Amino acid sequence: MVLGVLLAGCAQFPDEHTRPWGDPPSLEPQAGPQPSFESEQPPPQTDTAPQQPAQPVGCTDPDPAVVATCLAPVGAIAVLPDGSAALVGERTTGRVLRVERGKKPVELARIPVDASSGGGLTGLALSPTYHEDELFYAYVTTGSDNRVVRVAAGDRPKPVLTGIPKGPRGNSGALLDDGQGALLVATGNAGSPGNAADPQSLAGKLLRIDGFGKPARGNPNPKSPVVVSGLTDPGGLCGTPGLGIYWVTDRLGSQDALFRLQLGEPLGAPSWTWSDRPGVTGCAADPANVVVALRDAAALYMLSPAPDGTIIGQPSKVMEKTYGRFSAATLASDGLIWLGTSNKDGGTPVSSDDRVLRLQPPSGGTAGKD
């Protein structure tokens, strides 16, 4: 299977690479039990529990997929250009850490956040020139609003776009570059569908801004950052910017949904919905696959889209109850998937939670449509 350029939920800016998911590099070291995935046909019912990763002792985790341990609930991940390390944002504390397997996490910033009502630090993205300036962007909730800030390691965060409405719910957001040097920002509706429908409000929208928070060049309305309206409580942005393909996961009032986004066009009907509301969060995608992280269902959902955004065949649910509640997902330039957990936030944490994982993209499995 040959797949295209991929940028994930908390994405890197235009330095893009191509690597097929079908032949990703192996994790190092290889020793130790690996997550088991369901086959393409439903497995026979047995009384044997699925194989689980080796159990941690304190903050020491022998699982070779684990990169970092004993974090606060992970809100977002942005993988560095070479794929060996990542920036990780803790939703509830606002800390941003540089993590790499075998090395102690390094705190780069601590952004003041209000983590109530689903807010906090929920989005991260690297600057277009990260290799030169090491700047990054974060989507955060403060005591008065939701906003995008720009951060240099060791410096105070600088506001880029402020005044995004804050409410009793619908405060999460996500960041992704569009492959042309602009930043896409998915915002929640702050608990009001009217905000999402109001063209003057920044809530419930997909925004496209430059590095200073202004409407990006090429927007449908040159004076407005709004490129799509109608979002509720977005969990992740992902896609293939080189082809203009973007996806957003959204938690609606009655169901969870995955939308294909067309910049400047109405939101339209979801490409997929979950009536059981499993808690969709981060996502990662390329032209042939979309991986959606599930918080409450503690699994990953894999879908295969057609060129028009419809889903082909039956999606697959994998890694169910293997690492608990997933809260962030992104793919690196080397083809490996990075995941964050939020087991301390309503789950059943093990001693090394919350964790950041780096592993081969899962495949296989079956799951029915709701």
C-alpha positions as CSV (number, residue, x, y, z in Angstrom):
1,M,0.0,0.0,0.0
2,V,1.5,3.3,-1.1
3,L,0.4,6.2,1.0
4,G,0.9,10.0,0.6
5,V,2.4,12.7,2.7
6,L,1.0,12.7,6.2
7,L,0.8,15.4,8.8
8,A,-1.0,14.5,12.0
9,G,-3.2,16.1,14.7
10,C,-0.6,18.4,16.2
11,A,1.3,18.8,13.1
12,Q,4.6,20.0,11.8
13,F,4.7,22.8,9.3
14,P,5.7,22.4,5.7
15,D,8.8,20.1,6.1
16,E,7.0,17.0,4.8
17,H,8.2,13.5,4.2
18,T,6.7,10.4,2.6
19,R,6.8,6.9,4.0
20,P,4.3,4.1,3.5
21,W,2.4,2.9,6.6
22,G,2.6,-0.7,5.2
23,D,6.4,-0.9,5.9
24,P,7.2,1.3,8.9
25,P,10.4,0.9,10.8
26,S,10.5,-1.4,13.8
27,L,10.6,-0.1,17.3
28,E,13.8,-0.5,19.3
29,P,14.2,-2.6,21.3
30,Q,12.0,-5.3,20.0
31,A,12.0,-7.4,23.1
32,G,8.9,-7.6,25.3
33,P,5.3,-8.3,24.5
34,Q,3.6,-6.1,21.8
35,P,0.0,-5.0,21.5
36,S,-2.1,-7.6,19.8
37,F,-4.6,-6.6,17.1
38,E,-7.7,-8.2,15.9
39,S,-7.6,-10.1,12.6
40,E,-9.7,-9.1,9.6
41,Q,-12.2,-11.8,10.5
42,P,-13.9,-11.8,13.9
43,P,-11.8,-14.0,16.2
44,P,-13.4,-17.0,17.9
45,Q,-14.7,-16.4,21.3
46,T,-12.3,-17.6,24.0
47,D,-11.8,-17.1,27.7
48,T,-8.2,-16.0,27.2
49,A,-7.6,-12.3,27.8
50,P,-5.7,-10.4,25.1
51,Q,-2.0,-10.1,25.6
52,Q,-1.1,-6.9,27.4
53,P,2.2,-4.9,27.6
54,A,4.6,-5.7,30.4
55,Q,3.5,-4.0,33.6
56,P,5.3,-0.9,34.9
57,V,6.9,-0.6,38.4
58,G,6.5,3.0,39.5
59,C,7.5,5.3,36.7
60,T,9.7,2.7,35.1
61,D,7.8,1.1,32.2
62,P,9.4,-1.9,30.4
63,D,7.1,-1.6,27.4
64,P,9.4,-0.7,24.4
65,A,6.6,1.5,22.9
66,V,6.7,3.8,25.9
67,V,8.6,7.1,25.5
68,A,7.7,9.0,28.6
69,T,5.9,8.2,31.8
70,C,4.3,9.8,34.9
71,L,2.9,12.8,33.1
72,A,-0.3,14.7,33.7
73,P,-3.0,13.9,31.2
74,V,-1.6,14.5,27.7
75,G,-3.5,17.1,25.7
76,A,-1.4,17.3,22.5
77,I,1.7,16.1,20.7
78,A,3.8,17.7,18.0
79,V,6.6,15.4,16.6
80,L,9.9,17.1,15.8
81,P,11.1,17.0,12.2
82,D,13.4,13.9,12.4
83,G,10.7,11.8,14.2
84,S,12.9,10.8,17.1
85,A,11.5,13.3,19.7
86,A,8.3,15.2,20.3
87,L,6.8,18.1,22.1
88,V,4.1,17.0,24.5
89,G,1.6,19.3,26.2
90,E,-0.1,18.4,29.4
91,R,-3.8,19.4,29.3
92,T,-4.3,20.2,33.0
93,T,-0.9,21.8,33.8
94,G,0.0,23.6,30.6
95,R,3.5,22.2,30.7
96,V,5.2,21.5,27.4
97,L,8.0,18.9,27.5
98,R,10.5,17.6,25.0
99,V,10.4,13.8,25.2
100,E,12.6,11.2,23.6
101,R,13.0,7.5,24.3
102,G,15.8,6.8,26.8
103,K,16.1,10.4,27.9
104,K,14.6,12.4,30.7
105,P,11.8,14.7,29.6
106,V,12.8,18.4,29.4
107,E,10.3,21.1,30.4
108,L,10.4,23.8,27.7
109,A,7.5,25.9,29.0
110,R,4.7,26.1,31.5
111,I,1.7,28.0,30.0
112,P,-1.0,29.2,32.5
113,V,-4.2,27.4,31.7
114,D,-7.7,26.8,33.0
115,A,-8.4,23.1,32.6
116,S,-12.0,23.2,33.7
117,S,-14.9,22.5,31.3
118,G,-12.8,20.5,28.9
119,G,-10.3,23.2,28.4
120,G,-6.6,23.5,29.1
121,L,-3.8,22.9,26.7
122,T,-5.4,20.9,23.8
123,G,-3.3,21.8,20.7
124,L,0.3,22.0,19.6
125,A,2.1,22.8,16.3
126,L,5.6,23.6,15.3
127,S,6.5,26.9,13.6
128,P,7.2,26.9,9.9
129,T,10.8,27.5,10.6
130,Y,11.2,25.4,13.7
131,H,14.7,24.2,12.6
132,E,15.8,27.8,12.9
133,D,13.9,29.4,15.7
134,E,12.5,26.4,17.7
135,L,9.2,28.2,18.2
136,F,5.9,26.4,18.6
137,Y,2.2,27.2,19.0
138,A,-0.3,26.1,21.5
139,Y,-4.1,26.2,21.8
140,V,-5.0,26.9,25.5
141,T,-7.9,28.0,27.7
142,T,-7.3,30.9,30.1
143,G,-9.5,32.3,32.8
144,S,-11.2,34.6,30.3
145,D,-11.0,33.0,26.8
146,N,-9.5,30.4,24.5
147,R,-6.4,31.5,22.5
148,V,-3.5,30.6,20.4
149,V,-0.1,31.5,21.8
150,R,3.5,31.3,20.4
151,V,6.2,30.0,22.6
152,A,10.0,30.1,22.7
153,A,11.6,27.6,25.1
154,G,12.3,29.3,28.4
155,D,10.3,32.4,27.5
156,R,6.8,33.7,28.3
157,P,4.1,32.7,25.8
158,K,3.2,35.4,23.4
159,P,-0.5,35.8,22.5
160,V,-1.2,35.3,18.8
161,L,-5.0,35.0,18.6
162,T,-7.1,35.9,21.6
163,G,-10.8,36.3,22.4
164,I,-12.0,32.9,21.2
165,P,-15.1,32.5,23.4
166,K,-15.0,30.3,26.5
167,G,-18.0,28.6,28.0
168,P,-19.2,25.8,30.3
169,R,-18.2,23.2,27.6
170,G,-16.9,23.2,24.1
171,N,-13.5,24.7,25.0
172,S,-11.1,22.2,23.4
173,G,-9.3,23.1,20.2
174,A,-6.7,21.6,17.8
175,L,-3.9,22.9,15.5
176,L,-2.6,21.8,12.1
177,D,-0.6,23.5,9.4
178,D,-2.1,23.6,5.9
179,G,1.2,22.9,4.1
180,Q,1.4,26.5,2.8
181,G,2.8,28.2,6.0
182,A,-0.6,29.0,7.5
183,L,-2.0,27.5,10.8
184,L,-5.4,25.8,10.9
185,V,-7.2,26.2,14.3
186,A,-10.2,24.2,15.2
187,T,-12.3,25.9,18.0
188,G,-15.1,24.7,20.1
189,N,-18.5,26.5,20.3
190,A,-18.2,27.4,24.0
191,G,-21.4,25.5,24.6
192,S,-23.5,27.5,22.2
193,P,-24.5,26.4,18.7
194,G,-25.3,30.0,18.0
195,N,-21.6,30.8,18.3
196,A,-20.8,28.2,15.6
197,A,-23.4,29.7,13.2
198,D,-22.3,33.4,13.9
199,P,-19.8,34.5,11.2
200,Q,-18.5,37.2,13.5
201,S,-17.7,34.7,16.3
202,L,-14.4,32.8,16.5
203,A,-16.1,29.9,18.3
204,G,-17.2,26.7,16.6
205,K,-15.0,27.4,13.6
206,L,-12.0,26.2,11.6
207,L,-9.7,29.3,11.4
208,R,-6.8,29.8,9.0
209,I,-4.3,32.3,10.3
210,D,-0.7,33.4,9.8
211,G,2.0,33.4,12.4
212,F,0.7,36.6,13.9
213,G,-2.9,35.6,14.2
214,K,-4.1,37.5,11.1
215,P,-6.3,36.0,8.3
216,A,-3.9,34.0,6.2
217,R,-3.2,34.9,2.6
218,G,-5.6,33.0,0.2
219,N,-8.5,32.8,2.7
220,P,-11.9,32.8,0.9
221,N,-12.7,36.0,2.7
222,P,-9.4,37.9,2.9
223,K,-10.6,39.9,5.9
224,S,-11.7,36.9,8.0
225,P,-9.8,33.9,9.5
226,V,-12.9,31.7,9.3
227,V,-12.8,29.0,6.6
228,V,-15.4,26.5,8.0
229,S,-18.2,27.0,10.5
230,G,-20.3,24.6,12.6
231,L,-17.9,22.8,14.9
232,T,-19.0,21.8,18.4
233,D,-16.2,20.4,20.6
234,P,-13.3,19.3,18.3
235,G,-10.8,16.8,19.5
236,G,-8.3,16.6,16.7
237,L,-7.2,17.9,13.2
238,C,-5.3,15.8,10.7
239,G,-4.9,15.3,7.0
240,T,-2.7,15.5,3.9
241,P,-2.0,19.2,3.4
242,G,-0.2,18.6,0.1
243,L,-3.5,17.4,-1.3
244,G,-5.7,19.8,0.5
245,I,-7.3,17.0,2.5
246,Y,-8.3,17.7,6.1
247,W,-10.2,15.9,8.8
248,V,-11.6,17.0,12.2
249,T,-13.0,14.8,15.0
250,D,-15.9,16.4,16.8
251,R,-18.0,15.6,19.8
252,L,-21.6,16.6,19.1
253,G,-24.5,16.7,21.5
254,S,-25.9,13.3,20.5
255,Q,-23.0,11.6,18.8
256,D,-19.3,11.8,18.0
257,A,-18.3,12.4,14.4
258,L,-15.5,12.6,11.8
259,F,-15.8,15.4,9.2
260,R,-13.9,15.9,6.0
261,L,-13.2,19.6,5.7
262,Q,-13.3,21.7,2.5
263,L,-11.8,25.1,3.2
264,G,-14.4,27.8,2.3
265,E,-17.2,25.3,2.0
266,P,-20.1,24.4,4.5
267,L,-19.2,21.7,7.0
268,G,-21.6,19.2,5.5
269,A,-22.6,15.8,6.8
270,P,-20.1,13.7,8.8
271,S,-18.1,11.0,7.0
272,W,-18.6,8.7,10.0
273,T,-20.5,8.9,13.3
274,W,-20.4,7.1,16.6
275,S,-23.8,7.0,18.3
276,D,-22.3,5.5,21.5
277,R,-20.1,8.6,21.9
278,P,-16.7,6.9,22.6
279,G,-14.9,10.2,23.1
280,V,-13.1,11.0,19.8
281,T,-9.9,12.9,20.4
282,G,-6.7,13.2,18.3
283,C,-6.4,11.8,14.7
284,A,-3.8,11.1,12.1
285,A,-4.4,10.7,8.4
286,D,-3.1,10.3,4.9
287,P,-5.1,9.6,1.6
288,A,-5.7,6.0,2.5
289,N,-6.2,5.9,6.2
290,V,-7.6,7.9,9.1
291,V,-6.7,6.9,12.7
292,V,-9.0,8.3,15.4
293,A,-8.0,8.1,19.1
294,L,-10.8,7.2,21.5
295,R,-10.8,8.5,25.0
296,D,-13.8,6.8,26.7
297,A,-13.6,3.6,24.6
298,A,-9.9,3.3,25.2
299,A,-9.1,2.2,21.7
300,L,-8.0,3.4,18.2
301,Y,-10.5,3.5,15.3
302,M,-9.1,3.0,11.8
303,L,-11.1,4.1,8.7
304,S,-10.4,4.0,5.0
305,P,-11.7,7.1,3.1
306,A,-12.6,7.3,-0.6
307,P,-11.5,10.4,-2.5
308,D,-14.9,12.0,-1.9
309,G,-14.6,11.6,1.9
310,T,-17.0,8.7,2.3
311,I,-15.7,5.7,4.3
312,I,-15.0,2.4,2.4
313,G,-15.9,-0.9,4.1
314,Q,-16.0,-1.5,7.8
315,P,-13.7,0.5,10.1
316,S,-11.4,-1.3,12.5
317,K,-11.2,-0.9,16.3
318,V,-7.7,-1.8,17.6
319,M,-5.6,-1.6,20.7
320,E,-8.8,-1.7,22.8
321,K,-8.0,-1.4,26.5
322,T,-4.3,-1.9,25.9
323,Y,-3.1,1.5,27.2
324,G,-6.3,2.9,28.5
325,R,-7.7,6.3,27.4
326,F,-6.1,7.8,24.3
327,S,-6.1,11.6,24.2
328,A,-3.7,12.6,21.4
329,A,-2.4,11.0,18.1
330,T,0.0,12.1,15.4
331,L,2.3,10.5,12.9
332,A,6.0,11.2,12.5
333,S,8.0,11.6,9.3
334,D,9.5,8.1,9.9
335,G,6.1,6.5,9.7
336,L,5.6,5.7,13.4
337,I,2.6,6.8,15.3
338,W,2.8,8.8,18.6
339,L,0.0,8.6,21.1
340,G,-0.8,10.2,24.4
341,T,-3.0,8.9,27.2
342,S,-5.3,10.6,29.8
343,N,-5.9,7.8,32.3
344,K,-5.5,10.2,35.3
345,D,-8.4,12.1,33.8
346,G,-11.3,9.8,34.5
347,G,-9.6,6.5,33.8
348,T,-7.9,3.8,35.8
349,P,-4.2,4.7,35.7
350,V,-1.3,2.4,36.2
351,S,1.8,3.5,38.1
352,S,3.5,5.0,35.0
353,D,0.5,6.9,33.7
354,D,0.1,9.2,32.0
355,R,2.3,8.0,29.1
356,V,3.5,8.9,25.6
357,L,3.8,6.0,23.2
358,R,5.7,5.6,19.9
359,L,4.9,2.5,17.9
360,Q,4.1,1.1,14.5
361,P,0.7,2.1,13.2
362,P,-1.8,-0.7,14.1
363,S,-3.6,-2.6,11.3
364,G,-6.4,-5.1,11.1
365,G,-9.5,-5.5,13.2
366,T,-13.3,-5.2,12.7
367,A,-15.9,-2.9,14.0
368,G,-19.4,-2.3,13.0
369,K,-20.9,1.1,12.1
370,D,-23.1,2.7,14.6
